[in-house]
Amino acid sequence: MDKLLQEFLKRECVDFERELQAHWGVGSRFFQSNRPTFRDVYKRYLSLACTASVVSRRRKAGAEYAGNLVECGYLSLVLAVKGAENPAFVLLRQSIELVLKLIYFTFHPVEYTWVCSREGTREPTYASLLEFIRQTDEHRSLRIHNNVCDRIDQVYGVLSRYVHIHSQAFAHFGSLPYRSTAATKVVGNMNKRTRELWPLLTMLLVIFFPEKVRVAQENERKLIFSSFDKTTRGILHKHCSLHSTSRYYVK
């Protein structure tokens, strides 16, 4: 990894740890025993958040989905280090829907306008969003993308369990106390789930908005591609240099 990128990620992790201690009541002892795992998760979040910010730049329609995606990731991390597993993982599930909607409404600007302005208009379901992704040229043309939708669907199914209280780690009424033991377990599970999910969502955004990624600043591109292994980075770099989806953008 690039040295400047390493230094940037380290600074961001330190700043976020201080924020969690100062404003969210997370004890310093948590980081003493969980810092490597926590930082691995946070680095993936930074890559996804950067991608969301880049692909929503200078656009109005659907930009709120990208903004909410960043917020979902941030709050899921906060809840995880507080030991609140159910809501943390429900937000991970929501992040999948937000990425799919961002892509879908880019191709369907009229339907987006109806959803925003007509109260009776039903939004597309998760199943219909995923099926749309599978039918696109981007899905069919990129080799690495062949099983991305299947993998996302599998993760979505696992995360859906937490909507109906899959975890037994509950907060007491009236407060969300810091619980070191619970937090360690939840962040470990968070690391496991995001190791696959967040790079997959980042990949989808790169695949469908290659020209946005291509014109991003160099440090932004390095952060975006830091989620992928060398082979995947090579394929996605080539995709960004060969493909453009500018004809679909709604200003």
SULDA-V716833 format. One record per residue. N is the residue number from 1. RES is the residue in three letters. PHI is phi in radians with two decimals (none if undefined). OMEGA is omega as a letter, one per 30 degrees, with the letter a starting at -180 (* if undefined). Layout:
N:RES:PHI:OMEGA  N:RES:PHI:OMEGA
This chain:
1:MET:none:l  2:ASP:-0.98:a  3:LYS:-1.07:l  4:LEU:-1.11:l  5:LEU:-1.17:l  6:GLN:-1.04:a  7:GLU:-1.14:l  8:PHE:-1.09:a  9:LEU:-1.10:l  10:LYS:-1.11:l  11:ARG:-1.11:a  12:GLU:-1.12:l  13:CYS:-1.11:l  14:VAL:-1.09:l  15:ASP:-1.10:a  16:PHE:-1.21:l  17:GLU:-1.06:l  18:ARG:-1.11:l  19:GLU:-1.11:l  20:LEU:-1.12:l  21:GLN:-1.29:a  22:ALA:-1.36:a  23:HIS:-2.03:a  24:TRP:-2.08:l  25:GLY:1.21:l  26:VAL:-1.53:a  27:GLY:-1.29:a  28:SER:-1.14:a  29:ARG:-1.12:l  30:PHE:-1.04:a  31:PHE:-1.26:l  32:GLN:-1.08:a  33:SER:-1.84:a  34:ASN:-2.22:a  35:ARG:-1.03:a  36:PRO:-1.04:l  37:THR:-1.15:l  38:PHE:-1.03:a  39:ARG:-1.20:l  40:ASP:-1.06:l  41:VAL:-1.13:a  42:TYR:-1.16:l  43:LYS:-1.12:l  44:ARG:-1.12:l  45:TYR:-1.06:a  46:LEU:-1.05:l  47:SER:-1.12:l  48:LEU:-1.16:a  49:ALA:-1.11:l  50:CYS:-1.11:l  51:THR:-1.08:l  52:ALA:-1.06:l  53:SER:-1.16:a  54:VAL:-1.17:a  55:VAL:-1.29:l  56:SER:-1.70:a  57:ARG:-1.17:l  58:ARG:1.01:l  59:ARG:-2.40:a  60:LYS:-1.83:a  61:ALA:-1.18:l  62:GLY:1.46:a  63:ALA:-1.09:a  64:GLU:-1.14:l  65:TYR:-1.18:l  66:ALA:-1.16:l  67:GLY:-1.10:l  68:ASN:-1.21:l  69:LEU:-1.08:l  70:VAL:-1.08:a  71:GLU:-1.13:l  72:CYS:-1.04:l  73:GLY:-1.10:l  74:TYR:-1.09:a  75:LEU:-1.20:l  76:SER:-1.12:l  77:LEU:-1.17:l  78:VAL:-1.05:a  79:LEU:-1.14:l  80:ALA:-1.12:a  81:VAL:-1.29:l  82:LYS:-1.57:l  83:GLY:1.48:a  84:ALA:-1.67:a  85:GLU:-1.26:a  86:ASN:-1.01:a  87:PRO:-1.14:l  88:ALA:-1.08:a  89:PHE:-1.41:l  90:VAL:-1.11:l  91:LEU:-1.19:l  92:LEU:-1.07:l  93:ARG:-1.09:l  94:GLN:-1.10:a  95:SER:-1.09:l  96:ILE:-1.11:a  97:GLU:-1.09:a  98:LEU:-1.16:l  99:VAL:-1.13:l  100:LEU:-1.11:l  101:LYS:-1.19:l  102:LEU:-1.03:l  103:ILE:-1.21:a  104:TYR:-1.04:a  105:PHE:-1.31:l  106:THR:-1.13:l  107:PHE:-1.52:a  108:HIS:-2.29:a  109:PRO:-1.13:l  110:VAL:-1.18:l  111:GLU:-1.10:l  112:TYR:-1.07:l  113:THR:-1.09:l  114:TRP:-1.11:a  115:VAL:-1.05:a  116:CYS:-1.35:a  117:SER:-1.97:a  118:ARG:-2.00:a  119:GLU:-1.07:a  120:GLY:-1.45:a  121:THR:-1.30:l  122:ARG:-1.48:l  123:GLU:-1.32:l  124:PRO:-1.10:l  125:THR:-1.34:l  126:TYR:-1.01:a  127:ALA:-1.08:a  128:SER:-1.22:l  129:LEU:-1.11:a  130:LEU:-1.17:l  131:GLU:-1.14:l  132:PHE:-1.06:l  133:ILE:-0.99:a  134:ARG:-1.12:a  135:GLN:-1.58:a  136:THR:-1.34:l  137:ASP:-1.10:a  138:GLU:-1.05:l  139:HIS:-1.11:a  140:ARG:-1.37:a  141:SER:-1.59:a  142:LEU:-1.77:a  143:ARG:-1.03:a  144:ILE:-1.19:a  145:HIS:-1.52:a  146:ASN:-0.97:a  147:ASN:-1.96:a  148:VAL:-1.09:a  149:CYS:-1.11:l  150:ASP:-1.12:a  151:ARG:-1.19:l  152:ILE:-1.12:l  153:ASP:-1.09:l  154:GLN:-1.14:l  155:VAL:-1.12:l  156:TYR:-1.03:l  157:GLY:-1.10:l  158:VAL:-1.15:a  159:LEU:-1.19:l  160:SER:-1.10:l  161:ARG:-1.08:a  162:TYR:-1.33:l  163:VAL:-1.09:a  164:HIS:-1.87:l  165:ILE:1.06:l  166:HIS:-1.34:a  167:SER:-1.50:l  168:GLN:-1.67:l  169:ALA:-1.54:a  170:PHE:-1.94:l  171:ALA:-1.60:l  172:HIS:-1.30:l  173:PHE:-1.04:l  174:GLY:1.56:a  175:SER:-2.79:l  176:LEU:-2.18:a  177:PRO:-1.22:l  178:TYR:-1.46:l  179:ARG:-2.25:a  180:SER:-1.04:a  181:THR:-1.11:l  182:ALA:-1.11:a  183:ALA:-1.09:l  184:THR:-1.05:a  185:LYS:-1.16:a  186:VAL:-1.16:l  187:VAL:-1.14:l  188:GLY:-1.10:l  189:ASN:-1.18:l  190:MET:-1.08:l  191:ASN:-1.06:a  192:LYS:-1.12:a  193:ARG:-1.23:a  194:THR:-1.34:l  195:ARG:-1.01:l  196:GLU:-1.72:a  197:LEU:-1.17:a  198:TRP:-1.14:l  199:PRO:-1.10:l  200:LEU:-1.12:l  201:LEU:-1.18:l  202:THR:-1.05:l  203:MET:-1.07:l  204:LEU:-1.03:a  205:LEU:-1.14:l  206:VAL:-1.14:a  207:ILE:-1.10:a  208:PHE:-1.59:l  209:PHE:-2.26:a  210:PRO:-1.12:a  211:GLU:-1.25:l  212:LYS:-1.15:l  213:VAL:-1.21:a  214:ARG:-1.11:a  215:VAL:-1.68:l  216:ALA:-1.22:l  217:GLN:-1.15:a  218:GLU:-1.03:a  219:ASN:-1.17:l  220:GLU:-1.20:l  221:ARG:-1.09:l  222:LYS:-1.08:l  223:LEU:-1.17:l  224:ILE:-1.05:a  225:PHE:-1.41:l  226:SER:-1.19:l  227:SER:-1.34:a  228:PHE:-1.93:l  229:ASP:-1.33:a  230:LYS:-1.05:a  231:THR:-1.12:a  232:THR:-1.13:l  233:ARG:-1.03:a  234:GLY:-1.09:l  235:ILE:-1.13:a  236:LEU:-1.27:l  237:HIS:-1.06:l  238:LYS:-1.11:l  239:HIS:-1.05:a  240:CYS:-1.14:a  241:SER:-1.40:a  242:LEU:-1.81:a  243:HIS:-2.04:l  244:SER:-2.44:l  245:THR:-2.01:a  246:SER:-1.06:a  247:ARG:-1.18:a  248:TYR:-1.69:a  249:TYR:-1.23:l  250:VAL:-1.94:a  251:LYS:-1.41:*
